[in-house]
């Protein structure tokens, strides 16, 4: 009886009759008698009967005591025997539970073989989205690998296991966790001397995604600059497309509008759905071809091509609806909301916001997306005569949208600051602008700097705090920042506001000189509110346009 209890304890808290029969050296009649007595004494419980019976220790402490009563050498011997049975006569049971095989191999001291089974167990858990369990299995494999002799074979296995563990950490611990950084940094370091070019690409991409989730834009760009030539060395067009995917995101947030536009053009040119849509599920969680179109539209609008931007954005949203991949549609609607906000197309903003709210309420996208949509909807309401309702919507959702996509939400932050100022909360508005500018400066995500400065300048013109020199300085800096980036739409806004200030001060020549050049540059978007406002301002100035 004691030997049977000890053997069962080594197998585990639960064990099958089939397995203990194969492993034991006891004759079957004696085994049946021992199991019956253990059951009668309340040590074991049983489900099923005969060869299909499953036994379980009623209390974990009983199992632990029976296990501890064995000498360590005897335990190792039994673990090895169990492992060999699971790999031999009981291979069907072993195949369905690689973690059990891995456990027994580990306890038997068969480390090399155990690593492979811990990895197999992790992969099996990933298939059922059991990311925490998978991470535990991969982590055990990595810990055991450290016990093997250092060399190329071990390090190559480490790289492969790290690249399996990384995505599980993203899911289980969060994409910006320190563990994610440590895993991908270790993989990158090992890949300098071991592993394949594709593994190096995936390790660098993991680091890029970590930096993306932190909002560390400068390092995003640096990593993207490594990914593209690496993909070219591999001769892999799909990975080269992903390298550009990383690049256009970074360049957009850096405010390199021309560079981002060219990168998105390359993405649109090279993307083929039948060849590249699979990347949606391996890199970033959204379709790279539609992401290229989304950010192409956004950068076109900022560069002063609002009609082209609308056409590209509308097409991207329609494609995303047809594709019916929720996160891709979320990104498409978000970018469309920014484009339509830039165009001050209130009806389009309302329509896209309501669509996004529907997706959220259906449980297809994260709940924070509703706050994002509510913020845009609130802005449209403040612009169309429903200021109180709009302000309330923006105020109730600001904390959630700011925590959702960081610097990508700067357009909403600037719009909210402007609404706050006009609701009589100038100092709170200035605080939001200063905090957002500080965040952008710290991370490199300065793409909305011109608008923050413009809103700051206009806020300083209000009765409280009424700082004319500060307003002029901010509007002038906004103009210069937009101009330095060829951001013609934001330049037009800053020039219009600065010209209005000059005109109010009686300097019509300065007003004309600051607004006329950028106004005459535009070749499309003549019906947009910003263009119409600038045209009206020039007419008030009264000098030749």
KEZAVEX-55185 format. One record per residue (C-alpha): x negated, y, z negated. Coordinates in steps of 0.1 Angstrom, whole numbers, padded with zeros to 4 digits, always signed. Layout:
% residues N
XYZ...
This chain:
% residues 545
+0000+0000+0000-0028+0024-0009-0047+0018+0023-0015+0024+0043-0008+0056+0025-0043+0068+0030-0043+0060+0067-0009+0077+0071-0023+0108+0053-0053+0109+0078-0029+0107+0107-0010+0137+0094+0021+0148+0074+0042+0129+0100+0032+0098+0120+0049+0072+0142+0051+0036+0135+0036+0029+0170+0004+0049+0161-0002+0035+0127+0003+0000+0140-0024+0005+0166-0048+0022+0142-0045-0001+0112-0065-0032+0106-0036-0046+0085-0014-0073+0101+0020-0061+0112+0042-0079+0086+0020-0065+0058+0022-0031+0074+0060-0032+0075+0061-0043+0039+0037-0015+0028+0057+0011+0046+0090-0001+0031+0075+0001-0004+0062+0036+0002+0097+0046+0014+0114+0029-0016+0090+0047-0040+0100+0081-0024+0065+0087-0010+0077+0085+0026+0109+0092+0044+0118+0076+0077+0138+0085+0108+0147+0058+0133+0139+0021+0130+0116-0005+0143+0089+0006+0167+0107+0039+0172+0104+0048+0135+0089+0081+0125+0075+0084+0089+0068+0116+0070+0054+0123+0036+0081+0138+0014+0057+0163-0002+0026+0179+0013+0008+0175-0020+0012+0137-0019-0003+0136+0016-0032+0158+0004-0038+0137-0026-0039+0105-0005-0062+0122+0020-0086+0135-0007-0089+0100-0023-0109+0088+0007-0146+0093+0010-0156+0119+0036-0174+0093+0057-0144+0070+0056-0121+0099+0066-0143+0107+0096-0143+0071+0106-0105+0069+0105-0102+0102+0124-0124+0088+0152-0104+0056+0153-0072+0076+0156-0086+0098+0183-0098+0069+0203-0063+0053+0200-0047+0085+0212-0070+0086+0241-0066+0049+0249-0036+0027+0240-0015+0057+0228-0025+0081+0256+0011+0090+0262+0014+0104+0226-0020+0121+0229-0011+0138+0262+0020+0152+0247+0002+0166+0217-0034+0176+0226-0036+0196+0193-0033+0164+0174-0061+0148+0194-0082+0179+0190-0077+0178+0152-0088+0142+0149-0118+0147+0172-0128+0177+0151-0126+0159+0118-0145+0130+0133-0173+0154+0142-0168+0149+0179-0171+0186+0186-0179+0186+0223-0147+0165+0231-0126+0184+0205-0132+0218+0223-0116+0205+0255-0085+0194+0236-0082+0226+0217-0082+0244+0250-0057+0220+0264-0035+0226+0234-0038+0264+0238-0028+0262+0275+0003+0240+0266+0014+0267+0240+0010+0295+0266+0034+0276+0289+0061+0280+0263+0051+0315+0253+0038+0304+0220+0010+0330+0221+0003+0329+0183-0002+0292+0183-0022+0293+0216-0044+0320+0201-0051+0298+0171-0060+0269+0193-0084+0289+0215-0099+0305+0184-0107+0271+0170-0123+0261+0203-0145+0292+0202-0155+0286+0166-0165+0250+0175-0184+0261+0205-0207+0279+0182-0218+0246+0167-0230+0233+0201-0265+0240+0214-0270+0274+0230-0273+0273+0268-0256+0279+0301-0231+0251+0297-0219+0263+0263-0218+0300+0273-0198+0292+0305-0172+0274+0284-0172+0303+0260-0164+0327+0288-0136+0306+0301-0121+0303+0266-0124+0340+0258-0106+0348+0290-0078+0325+0280-0077+0339+0245-0076+0376+0256-0040+0376+0271-0027+0357+0240-0042+0384+0217-0025+0411+0238+0008+0394+0233+0003+0383+0196-0017+0412+0182-0010+0441+0206-0030+0453+0236-0050+0479+0217-0061+0456+0188-0097+0455+0178-0097+0417+0185-0088+0423+0222-0118+0447+0225-0141+0422+0208-0130+0393+0230-0134+0411+0264-0166+0428+0253-0181+0395+0244-0170+0380+0277-0185+0409+0297-0218+0405+0278-0219+0368+0284-0210+0373+0321-0242+0393+0326-0262+0360+0326-0235+0333+0329-0202+0326+0345-0188+0337+0378-0182+0370+0395-0145+0364+0392-0148+0358+0355-0168+0391+0352-0140+0409+0370-0114+0395+0347-0134+0404+0316-0139+0439+0329-0102+0442+0337-0093+0431+0302-0115+0459+0288-0098+0483+0313-0064+0473+0301-0075+0478+0265-0087+0513+0273-0055+0519+0292-0034+0511+0262-0056+0533+0240-0052+0561+0265-0090+0563+0269-0089+0577+0304-0126+0584+0310-0136+0548+0302-0107+0536+0323-0123+0554+0353-0158+0541+0345-0145+0505+0343-0125+0509+0376-0157+0521+0393-0172+0487+0383-0142+0466+0394-0140+0478+0430-0176+0469+0441-0174+0437+0421-0143+0427+0440-0160+0436+0473-0190+0414+0463-0165+0386+0458-0150+0393+0492-0116+0391+0475-0090+0416+0490-0066+0409+0462-0091+0418+0434-0102+0448+0454-0066+0460+0455-0064+0455+0417-0096+0475+0414-0079+0504+0432-0048+0499+0410-0070+0506+0380-0087+0535+0398-0055+0554+0409-0041+0551+0373-0073+0566+0358-0077+0593+0385-0041+0604+0381-0044+0609+0344-0078+0626+0348-0061+0651+0371-0081+0641+0401-0051+0645+0424-0070+0641+0457-0089+0611+0445-0058+0595+0431-0039+0601+0464-0066+0585+0485-0067+0555+0461-0030+0550+0463-0031+0553+0501-0057+0524+0501-0033+0504+0479-0003+0510+0502-0024+0502+0533-0038+0469+0519-0008+0456+0499+0013+0427+0514+0040+0413+0492+0036+0377+0502-0002+0379+0494-0003+0402+0464+0030+0401+0444+0016+0373+0423-0007+0399+0408+0023+0413+0390+0021+0384+0365-0016+0384+0360-0026+0421+0360-0006+0447+0342+0029+0433+0344+0042+0453+0374+0039+0451+0412+0006+0468+0424+0021+0477+0458+0050+0496+0443+0028+0512+0416+0007+0526+0445+0038+0541+0460+0050+0555+0427+0018+0573+0420+0013+0583+0456+0046+0601+0453+0037+0618+0420+0003+0630+0433+0019+0642+0466+0043+0663+0446+0016+0678+0424-0005+0686+0455+0024+0706+0470+0041+0681+0493+0075+0677+0474+0095+0665+0504+0070+0638+0513+0069+0629+0476+0107+0625+0474+0107+0602+0505+0080+0580+0491+0096+0579+0456+0131+0571+0469+0117+0543+0490+0097+0529+0460+0128+0528+0438+0148+0511+0465+0120+0485+0469+0119+0480+0432+0156+0474+0430+0154+0449+0458+0124+0431+0441+0144+0430+0408+0114+0428+0386+0124+0447+0354+0090+0462+0344+0083+0472+0380+0116+0490+0382+0110+0507+0349+0077+0521+0362+0094+0531+0395+0122+0549+0377+0098+0566+0353+0076+0580+0382+0107+0590+0401+0119+0609+0370+0087+0628+0369+0088+0636+0406+0124+0647+0404+0116+0668+0373+0088+0685+0392+0113+0692+0421+0138+0704+0394+0164+0681+0410+0187+0677+0381+0212+0654+0396+0185+0629+0406+0170+0631+0372+0204+0623+0356+0210+0594+0380+0175+0578+0374+0178+0584+0336+0212+0567+0335+0199+0538+0355+0170+0533+0331+0194+0535+0301+0215+0507+0317+0184+0486+0320+0175+0491+0284+0209+0484+0271+0209+0452+0291+0178+0441+0273+0157+0440+0305+0130+0466+0294+0116+0477+0260+0139+0497+0238+0116+0527+0239+0125+0532+0275+0159+0545+0264+0142+0573+0245+0122+0581+0276+0153+0583+0297+0172+0602+0271+0144+0628+0270+0146+0634+0308+0184+0634+0306+0182+0660+0278+0159+0682+0299+0184+0681+0328+0212+0691+0305+0193+0721+0292+0186+0732+0327+0223+0730+0338+0241+0748+0310+0244+0722+0283+0216+0734+0262+0228+0723+0228+0234+0687+0239+0202+0686+0259+0181+0699+0230+0197+0674+0207+0189+0645+0231+0153+0656+0235+0149+0662+0197+0162+0627+0188+0140+0608+0213+0107+0627+0212+0090+0605+0187+0098+0573+0206+0088+0586+0240+0055+0599+0227+0047+0565+0212+0056+0547+0244+0033+0557+0272+0011+0584+0257-0004+0608+0282+0020+0597+0309+0047+0614+0288+0030+0648+0289+0055+0662+0314+0083+0655+0289+0061+0670+0261+0057+0702+0280+0093+0704+0289+0104+0698+0253+0080+0726+0242+0096+0750+0267+0131+0741+0255+0120+0745+0218+0106+0779+0226+0138+0791+0242+0158+0777+0213+0139+0800+0190+0113+0775+0177+0082+0791+0193+0057+0781+0167+0068+0744+0168+0065+0746+0206+0030+0759+0204+0021+0732+0179+0033+0705+0204+0013+0721+0232-0018+0723+0211-0015+0687+0199-0010+0674+0234-0039+0694+0248-0061+0681+0220-0051+0645+0228-0057+0651+0265-0091+0666+0258-0101+0637+0235-0091+0610+0259-0098+0627+0293-0061+0626+0301-0060+0663+0311-0037+0659+0341-0009+0681+0327-0033+0708+0314-0021+0735+0338+0016+0731+0327+0007+0731+0290-0012+0763+0295+0017+0778+0315+0043+0769+0289+0020+0783+0262+0016+0816+0281+0054+0819+0285+0059+0811+0248+0035+0838+0238+0056+0863+0257+0087+0857+0235+0095+0882+0207+0079+0859+0182+0049+0857+0185+0047+0883+0213+0010+0881+0222+0006+0897+0256-0031+0892+0259-0029+0856+0248-0001+0851+0273-0021+0866+0302-0051+0845+0293-0031+0813+0291-0013+0820+0324-0045+0829+0341-0062+0797+0329-0032+0777+0340-0036+0792+0375-0073+0784+0376-0069+0748+0364-0042+0741+0389-0062+0757+0417-0093+0738+0408-0074+0705+0413-0055+0716+0444-0024+0712+0424-0004+0736+0445+0030+0731+0429+0017+0738+0394-0004+0767+0409+0028+0781+0424+0045+0780+0390+0016+0796+0372+0012+0823+0399+0049+0831+0398+0049+0836+0360+0016+0856+0360+0029+0877+0389+0061+0884+0369+0040+0895+0340+0019+0918+0362+0050+0933+0377+0066+0939+0343+0034+0958+0334+0037+0979+0366+0009+0963+0386+0026+0952+0418-0006+0948+0437-0020+0924+0412+0013+0906+0412+0013+0903+0450-0023+0892+0451-0019+0864+0426+0013+0849+0441+0012+0855+0479-0017+0832+0488-0003+0800+0472+0033+0809+0483+0022+0812+0520+0003+0779+0517+0035+0758+0514+0048+0741+0545+0076+0721+0529+0099+0723+0499+0113+0757+0509+0146+0749+0492+0131+0739+0459+0139+0761+0429+0102+0769+0422+0097+0780+0458+0129+0800+0458+0119+0817+0425+0085+0826+0439+0102+0840+0470+0125+0861+0449+0096+0874+0428+0077+0885+0460+0108+0903+0471+0110+0921+0438+0073+0930+0442+0082+0947+0474+0049+0942+0493+0045+0923+0525+0045+0885+0520
